[in-house]
Amino acid sequence: MVEAVEKELKKIGITVSKPVLAIICIIFGLLVIIFPDLLQWIVGLFLIIQGILILTDYLELRKQPSP
């Protein structure tokens, strides 16, 4: 899971160290445990952002000339 997040962040030019990414994951995990309703917002935002990244990646690949 961490590798997938790192890969997507590198695609858009963001690099995050593993300890920082681990702390972010722990914070989000604790927030979900403390506020269960927050899970739907976190998952929803993640899916929207992931969808935008996939779509922009697809459009960039489509613009490139075929070999």
C-alpha positions, 0 to 999 in steps of 0.5 A: 500500500505504501509503495502505491502511494509513493508511486502516485506521489512521485508521478505528480512530483511529490516525494515523501519519506517513509517515516513521514508517510507512516506518521500520516497513515497513523494519524488518519488511522487514529482519526478513523477510530476516534471519528468513524464517520470520518472514514467515508470522507477520507475514502471519498476524498482518496477516491476522487484524488486517485480518479483525477490522477488516473485520468490525467495520467491517461490523458498525458499518455494519449497525447504522446505520439505512438512509437 
